[in-house]
Amino acid sequence: MRTNSTHVRLAAVAVIGAMALAGCSSTGGKKATEEQNAKGGHANTPRFTAALITHSAPGDTFWDMVRKGAQAAADKDNIKLEYYSDPDAAKQASLVQAAVDKKVGGIAVTLAKPNALRKAVKNATAAGIPVDGLNSGTDQMGPMGLIGFFGQDELVAGQAAGDRLKKAGAKQPICIIHEQGNVGLNDRCKGVKEKVPSTKVVYVNGADLPSVRSTITATLQENKKIDWIVGLQGDVSLNAVKAVKSTGSKAKVGTFDTNPGIVKAIQDGTVQFAVDQQPWLQGYLAIDALWFYRNNGDTVGGGKPTLTGPAFVDKSNVDKIADYAKKGTR
């Protein structure tokens, strides 16, 4: 298992490297900075279009952070960013193919359901379009010919969350999967279950938050011995908090991913911890890596995924990231 320090170090190397390249030229750092500022603050490199294509459902706050990070990199790198998303894997694949047909300069894509995306990604690489992955599908970098991948090992993240539950004495936890067939979500619950074998998986429709709350409420009413709820997405977990309150359950809530609501919930004690994979950073690095490849002919990560997590946010450190959460970067 990789340690949190390794994750931070790998991500930091990628960021520092990209920043250094953006500030260097054969004419010297100062002149490069002056030229960049004269052109509106972005890199003095040829402009191209990059497509960011995710499996996000409408209104998912997590993906707002990913998109903000991607846009920050695009603004810095003189890239025109086009964002598309669809939770239906076949439709997401069609979006990738449309970007190929449009002859974009690079594609960043999530691979929550990799088999459905395989052909479209292959068509992109065959057309000479660099493709990198982010968030979902860590193990697909080699098989799909990606130039890079930015995210966390979801099984390792699930095991880390499971360790927390085990140390807390969890007896009958439930793990909430909000999108069936998503390999990353399956791995998270699998990792939790490896550490706490009594964990039960509950499926909900993450695109319908009222139904998420009603399903968790019904589950708590049916089994009053449930002592932990692990949500795999911030908004789902916040609805779990509401379900706990409405039923009078004593179950504690842990979550994957942060947003301003989760930060506040950790501060007030209604959520115990969040597994943070840094979505803003994932978006940023995925677009920055496309710029790096096109302008340097090389990849970030040495042929291996660049890990952005997992790390934990809890009472001990939540105040440190609260301001960043308000800005939408954590």
N, C-alpha and C positions, 0 to 999 in steps of 0.2 A: 504493500500500500504506500502511495506517495504521501509525504507529509505536507501540511499546509504551507510550510516554509518553501518547499519545492515549488508548489503552485504559484506562490507569490513571486518567487525568483524567476520562473519561466515567463510569467506575464510581464514582469518588470523589464526583463531583457528585451522582449519584443517591443514594448513601448519606448524604451530608451533608444533602441536601435533605430526605430522609425523616426523618432524625434531628431536624432543625430543626423540621419540622412537628409531629412528635410532642411536642416540648417547648414549643410555643407555644399561646397562647389569647388571647382578647380581654381576659382578666383578668390577663395577665402571666405570664412564664415561671416564676417561683417558685411561684405559686399552682397553676399547671398541674402542676408537678412534685409538689407536696404532694398534690394530688388523685389523681395517678397512683399515688403510693406508697401512699396510703390504700386504693386499690382493688387492691392486690396487685402493683403494678409495671407494669400494662399501661395502654394508652391509654384515656382517658376518652371513648370513642366507642362508638356502638351496635355490639353484637356481631353478627357474621354468620359464615356457614360458607363456607370456601373449599376447593375441591377441587384437589389437586395430582395430575396424572395423567401418568405417564411411561411410556416404553417399556422400562423396566428389566426385566431377567431376575432371577429370585430369587437373592439372595446376592451381588449386585454391590456391592462396597464403594464404588464411585464414587457410586452413588445414595443410599447411606447418608449421605454428606456433603451432597448436595443436600437430602435430607429434613431433616437437622439444621438447615441454614440456613433452610429454610422454616418449621420449627417455632419457631426463635428469633424470626423476624419475627411469626409468629402469636401467640406469647406476649406480645410487646411491644404488638401492635396490637389485642388483645382479639378475636382471630379463632379460631374453631374450625376446625382444619385436619383435613381428611380426605385420606388418601393412598391412591392406587390405582395399579397398574402392570400392564402386560402387554406382552411383547415382540412379540406378534402384533398387527399394525396394526389388523385388523378388530376384534379384541377390545378394543384400546385405544380405538377409536372408540366402541364400545358403552359403555365406561366413561364417556366424555365425555357421551354421550347420556343415560346414567343420571343423571349429575350435573345435566343440564339438566332432566330430568323431576322431579328432587328439588327443583328451584328453589333451588339454592345461590346464594350471593351473589357468587361469582366463581370463575373457573377458570384455573389455570395449567397449560399443557400443553406437552409436547415434540412436535416435528413431524419426527421422523426419516423418516417416510413420509407426507408431507403430503397426497398425493392421497386416501389412505384416511381421513384425518381431516377433510377439507374440509367434508363435509355436516354432520357433528356440530358442528363449530365454527360453521358458518353458523347452525345451529339455536339454538345458545347465544346468539349475538349478536342473532338475531331475537327471542329471548325477553327481551332486555334485560339479559343476564348479561355483565358485562365479562370478556373473555378476554385473557390475555397468554401469550406463548410464552417458553420458555427452552431453552437447550442446543442444540437441533437445529431447523433451519428458519429461519435468520436472514433469508432473503429472502422469507419468507411474511408478514411483518408487515402490509404493505399489502394484498396479495391476499386475506388472510383476515380483514382488519378487526380486527387485534389492537390493544389499547391500548398495548402495549409488547412488547419482546423483550430478553432478557438472556442473552448468550452470546458466542461468538467467531465470527468469519468463518472457517469451516473451511478454505476454499481458501487464504486468507492464512496460516492457521496451518500448513497443509501446506507452503506455499512457504517459510515461515520454517524449518521443520524440514529441508526440502530444501537450503536454503542452508547449514545446519550440516553436512550430509553432504558437500556439494560442497566446502566449505572443508577438511573432514577428508580429502578425497581418495577418497571412496567410489567404487567401481567397479561392484560388483554387489550393491546392496542389495535387500532384500525388504521389502514393506510388508504387514502382516498385518491383514486385515479380518475382524473377528469376528462381524459381523452383515450378511448379504447384503441389499441393497436399502436400507440406511441411507444417505441422501443426504449426511449429514455425514461419515461414514467414507469414502465414495467421494471426497468433495472433499479430504479429508486426503491420501489416497494420490495423487490427481490432482496436488495441489500439490507433493508430494515428487517425483513423476515429471517435472513441468515443469522442476525444477531439476536432477534427475539422471535423464535419459531411460532409462538402463539398468535402472531400478527395476522389479522384478517384483512383482505382487500375488499374495499367497497367502491363500486363504480358509480360515477355521477356524470351528468352532462354539463361540462364546464362552460358551455355557451349559454346556459340558462341558469343564472345564479339563484333565482328563487327556488328552482327545483333542486339545486345543490343543497340549499338550506333544509328543504323539506325532507330530502332523502337522509341527510345526516340526523335530523331530528327524529325521524322514524327509527333509524338504527339505534340511537341512544335510548329511545323509549322501549325498544324490544330487548335490549341487553344493557341492564343498568350496571353491569360489571366492567364495561369499557372504561379504561382508566387513562388512555392516551389516544389522541387523534393526530395523525400526521397528514397534513395537507401538502400537495405538491405544487401549489401555486398560491400566491398571496391572497387574491380575492376569494378563492375557495376556502382558504383557512380562516379568513375573516368571517365568512358565513358559518363556518364550524363554531367559531366563538359565539355567534348569535344563537346557534342551536344548543350549545352547552348552557347558555344562560336561560333560554326559554324552557328547557327541560329540567333544570335544577341539577344537571349532571355534575359530578366532580372530576370529570375527565379533563386532563391538561392538553393543550394544543401546541404542537410544534409544526413548523412549516419549512418548505423550500421557497427560496426567493423572497426578496424584500420589495416593498413600496412604501410610501409615506404612511399608509394605514397600518402596515405591519410594524413599522418602526414605533409608532405610537402605542400599538398593542403590546409590544415588548416592554416599552417604558412603563405601561400601567399594569403589566403582569398578566394580561389575559392570553398572551402568546409567550411561550417559554424560550423559544429560540427560532432562528431562521438559518437555513443553510444557504449561504450567499455564493452565487456563481458569477456575480458581477455582469449583468446583462449589458449595461452601457459599454463596458470594456469589450465584450464580445463583438458588439456591432462596430465599435471603433477599430479594433484590430483586423476584423474581416475586410473592411474597406481599405484600411491602410496597407494591408498585405497585398492587395491587388495593385495598388499604386507602386509599392516596392518592387513587385515582380515585373511590372511593365517598364519601370525606369531603371531597374538594376539587373533584371534577368535572373533573380534568385528568389528563394523562398524564406519564410520565417519559420523557425522551429526545427530546422535541421532534419526535415522529413518526418517529424513526429508532431502530434498535437501539442499546441500551446495551451496549458491549463490555466483557467481563470478562477478555479475553485476546486474543491469546496473549502470555505471558511465559515465560521459560525459568528452570528450576531446574537448576543444575549444581553442580559442586564449589565454585564461587566464592561461592555464596549459600545452599547447602542447609542449613547449620547455622542460618541465621537463621529458617528456617521449621520446623525440626524439632519445636520445642515445640508449634507450632500444629497440626502433623500429628498429634501424639499426642492432641490434643484433638478431632481430627476436623474441623477447619475448613480444612485445606489438604491 
